[in-house]
């Protein structure tokens, strides 16, 4: 039974079928029509209990780190997907900057912080499937998804997967990122020195860490994997991929990697309302201008002023 459940979970992810456990402990699933043929649906239903037990055993706190309040707090939820190489700890300023009524959960992916020993994802399709599953099994109120830099590209893919499974998502927020259709062809893997130069451009890593060879020897493999993940996000614009929810593109006025023109280009990725918001700061403006960014997010999500 356990072996069959494992096989079905693997097959569901290959077919891009979302699996999650609802508040009653029951198995739920959603996906495109061809992926859910009658035989596969029958197998999922007959194995619903062992599949739900296996998915439920993956504790949500492995994937989600609360940055504000307790689970019961907040009128709306915001899921944060960090930038390449970063984890929730890089956004510590959000805990004090979030307006009352906005609960924030940061996504903690393998390869960083307490999940450092786990192999990082290098393909966005597989990662977006897993994040969407965790959100579907966790969101208990209206929510938005916020992605920073590479996290913005992942957030778009997650939003695409959530569209057929929930109506609770109110907005997609993309920050400091170029849209998928403007990404160039991937080149050869960068050298360690080239990775260091990228990190200097992003201006998000303290100089003392960049000079620490021990830190670099453990950090660079994760960053290298994240760059492969970044390149896997390259897409042409298509009607089917346009977000059904409003999209807000944030940009830093001093961020040369994603100037206003690139932020404006995200307009092609939504079928609904689109807004650009430029704020003071470089590439890590979501951290340095946290109060302004989160204030705008809260207003978009309808969090009442208090």
C-alpha positions in Angstrom: 0.0 0.0 0.0 2.7 2.4 1.0 4.7 1.6 -2.2 1.6 2.3 -4.4 0.9 5.6 -2.6 4.5 6.6 -3.3 4.2 5.7 -6.9 0.9 7.6 -7.3 2.4 10.7 -5.6 5.3 10.6 -8.1 3.0 10.1 -11.0 0.8 13.0 -9.9 3.8 15.3 -9.8 4.9 14.1 -13.2 1.4 14.9 -14.6 1.4 18.3 -12.7 -1.6 17.2 -10.6 -1.7 19.1 -7.3 -2.3 16.9 -4.2 -3.2 18.4 -0.8 -4.8 17.5 2.4 -7.8 19.6 3.4 -8.8 20.7 6.9 -10.7 17.4 7.6 -7.7 15.3 6.6 -9.1 14.3 3.3 -7.2 14.1 0.0 -7.9 16.7 -2.6 -6.5 16.9 -6.1 -6.7 19.1 -9.2 -5.0 19.3 -12.6 -5.6 19.7 -16.3 -8.2 17.5 -17.9 -6.0 15.0 -19.7 -3.9 14.5 -16.6 -6.9 13.3 -14.7 -8.1 10.4 -16.8 -10.7 8.0 -15.3 -8.2 5.3 -14.3 -5.8 7.7 -12.6 -8.7 9.4 -10.7 -9.9 5.9 -9.6 -6.4 5.0 -8.3 -6.2 8.3 -6.4 -9.5 7.7 -4.8 -8.8 4.1 -3.8 -5.5 5.2 -2.3 -6.7 8.5 -0.8 -6.0 7.5 2.8 -2.3 6.4 2.4 -1.6 9.2 0.0 -3.1 11.8 2.5 -1.1 10.2 5.3 2.2 10.6 3.4 1.5 14.1 2.3 0.4 15.1 5.8 3.6 13.6 7.2 5.5 16.4 5.4 4.9 19.0 8.1 4.0 22.4 6.7 6.6 24.0 8.8 9.3 22.4 6.7 8.1 24.6 3.8 6.5 27.6 5.6 8.1 29.9 8.1 5.8 32.4 9.9 7.2 35.9 9.9 4.3 37.5 11.7 1.8 36.5 14.4 0.1 33.2 15.1 -1.8 31.1 12.7 -5.1 32.6 13.8 -4.0 36.2 13.3 -4.7 38.3 10.2 -7.4 39.2 7.7 -5.2 38.1 4.8 -2.2 35.9 4.2 0.9 36.7 2.2 3.2 33.9 1.0 6.7 35.2 0.4 9.1 33.4 -2.0 12.6 34.7 -1.4 15.2 35.7 -3.9 17.9 33.3 -5.3 20.2 32.1 -2.6 18.1 33.6 0.2 15.8 32.2 2.8 13.2 33.6 5.2 15.9 35.0 7.5 16.9 37.6 4.8 13.4 39.2 5.3 13.5 39.5 9.1 12.6 43.2 8.7 9.1 42.1 7.5 8.1 40.9 10.9 8.0 44.4 12.4 7.0 46.2 9.2 3.9 44.3 8.4 0.6 46.2 9.0 -1.8 44.7 11.5 -4.1 42.2 9.8 -1.5 40.9 7.4 -0.1 37.5 8.2 3.1 36.5 6.4 4.4 33.0 5.7 7.8 32.7 4.0 8.5 29.7 1.8 11.6 27.8 3.0 12.9 25.7 0.1 15.5 22.9 0.3 19.2 24.0 0.3 19.1 26.9 2.8 18.8 27.5 6.5 17.6 24.5 8.4 17.0 22.7 5.1 20.5 23.2 4.0 21.3 19.5 3.9 18.5 18.9 1.4 19.2 19.0 -2.3 17.9 22.3 -3.8 15.5 22.3 -6.8 16.9 23.2 -10.2 13.6 23.0 -12.2 10.8 25.5 -11.6 8.0 23.1 -12.6 8.8 20.6 -9.8 9.3 23.4 -7.2 6.2 25.3 -8.1 4.2 22.0 -7.8 5.4 21.5 -4.3 4.8 25.1 -3.2 1.3 25.1 -4.6 0.5 21.9 -2.8 1.7 23.4 0.5 -0.3 26.6 0.0 -3.5 24.6 -0.9 -3.2 22.6 2.3 -2.4 25.7 4.4 -4.3 28.8 3.3 -7.3 29.4 5.5 -8.2 32.9 4.3 -7.7 35.2 1.3 -4.1 35.4 0.3 -1.5 36.8 -2.1 1.8 35.4 -3.4 4.9 37.6 -3.3 8.1 36.7 -5.1 11.4 38.6 -5.1 13.8 38.3 -8.0 14.0 34.6 -9.0 11.2 34.1 -6.4 9.0 36.3 -8.6 9.4 33.9 -11.5 8.6 31.0 -9.2 5.6 32.9 -7.7 4.1 33.3 -11.2 4.4 29.5 -11.8 2.8 28.8 -8.4 -0.1 31.2 -9.3 -0.6 29.4 -12.6 -1.0 26.1 -10.7 -3.3 27.5 -8.0 -5.7 29.0 -10.6 -7.7 25.8 -11.1 -7.7 24.8 -7.5 -8.7 27.8 -5.4 -10.4 31.2 -5.7 -8.8 32.5 -2.5 -5.8 34.1 -4.2 -6.3 37.8 -4.5 -3.1 39.0 -6.2 0.4 38.1 -7.5 3.2 40.4 -6.4 6.5 40.3 -8.4 9.5 42.4 -7.2 12.8 43.1 -8.7 12.4 40.7 -11.6 12.4 40.6 -15.3 9.4 38.7 -16.8 9.9 35.2 -18.3 9.7 36.2 -21.9 12.6 38.7 -21.6 15.0 36.2 -20.1 18.0 35.4 -22.4 19.2 32.0 -23.4 21.2 30.3 -20.6 24.9 30.2 -21.1 27.5 27.9 -19.5 27.5 27.5 -15.8 29.2 30.5 -14.2 32.5 30.2 -12.4 32.8 30.9 -8.7 34.3 34.3 -9.5 31.3 35.2 -11.8 28.9 34.1 -9.1 30.7 36.5 -6.7 30.3 39.3 -9.2 26.6 38.6 -9.5 26.3 38.8 -5.7 28.1 42.1 -5.6 25.7 43.5 -8.3 22.7 42.4 -6.2 24.1 44.2 -3.1 22.3 41.9 -0.7 25.3 40.0 0.8 27.5 41.7 3.5 31.1 42.2 2.3 32.5 40.2 5.3 30.6 37.1 4.1 31.8 37.5 0.5 35.4 37.4 2.0 34.7 34.3 4.1 35.9 31.3 2.2 34.1 28.9 4.5 30.8 30.6 3.9 31.3 30.7 0.1 32.2 27.0 -0.1 28.9 26.1 1.4 26.7 28.9 -0.1 27.9 28.9 -3.8 26.5 25.4 -4.6 23.0 26.5 -3.5 23.3 29.8 -5.5 24.5 27.8 -8.5 21.4 25.6 -8.3 19.2 28.6 -7.9 20.6 30.0 -11.1 19.7 26.8 -12.9 16.2 27.2 -11.4 16.1 30.8 -12.7 17.0 29.7 -16.3 14.2 27.0 -16.2 11.7 29.9 -15.7 12.2 31.2 -19.3 8.8 31.2 -21.1 7.2 32.8 -24.1 4.0 34.7 -23.4 0.8 32.7 -24.0 -2.8 33.3 -23.2 -3.0 30.2 -21.1 -0.2 31.4 -18.8 -1.6 34.8 -18.1 -2.6 35.2 -14.4 -6.3 35.5 -13.7 -5.6 37.6 -10.5 -4.3 41.2 -10.4 -0.5 41.5 -10.8 1.5 44.2 -9.0 5.1 44.6 -10.2 7.4 46.3 -7.7 10.7 47.9 -8.7 13.6 49.6 -6.9 14.4 53.0 -8.2 18.2 52.2 -7.9 17.9 48.6 -9.0 19.7 48.3 -12.4 18.8 44.6 -12.8 15.1 45.4 -13.1 14.4 49.0 -14.1 10.9 50.4 -14.6 10.7 49.2 -18.3 11.2 45.6 -17.2 8.6 45.9 -14.5 6.1 47.3 -17.0 6.7 44.3 -19.2 5.0 42.1 -16.6 1.7 43.6 -18.0 1.8 40.9 -20.6 1.5 38.2 -17.9 -1.9 39.1 -16.5 -5.4 38.9 -18.0 -6.6 41.2 -15.2 -5.6 44.4 -13.5 -1.9 45.4 -13.6 0.0 48.0 -11.5 3.6 49.1 -11.3 5.0 50.5 -8.0 8.5 51.9 -7.9 10.1 52.4 -4.4 13.5 53.7 -3.2 16.3 51.1 -3.1 18.4 48.7 -4.9 17.8 45.1 -5.7 16.9 44.2 -2.1 14.4 47.1 -1.8 11.7 44.6 -0.4 14.0 44.4 2.7 15.2 48.0 2.9 11.8 49.5 2.1 9.7 46.8 3.8 7.2 49.1 5.4 6.3 50.8 2.1 6.2 47.5 0.2 4.0 45.7 2.7 1.7 48.7 3.1 1.0 48.5 -0.6 0.5 44.8 -0.4 -1.9 45.1 2.5 -4.0 47.6 0.6 -4.1 45.4 -2.5 -5.3 42.5 -0.4 -8.0 44.6 1.3 -6.5 44.5 4.8 -8.4 47.3 6.7 -6.3 50.1 8.2 -6.1 50.1 12.0 
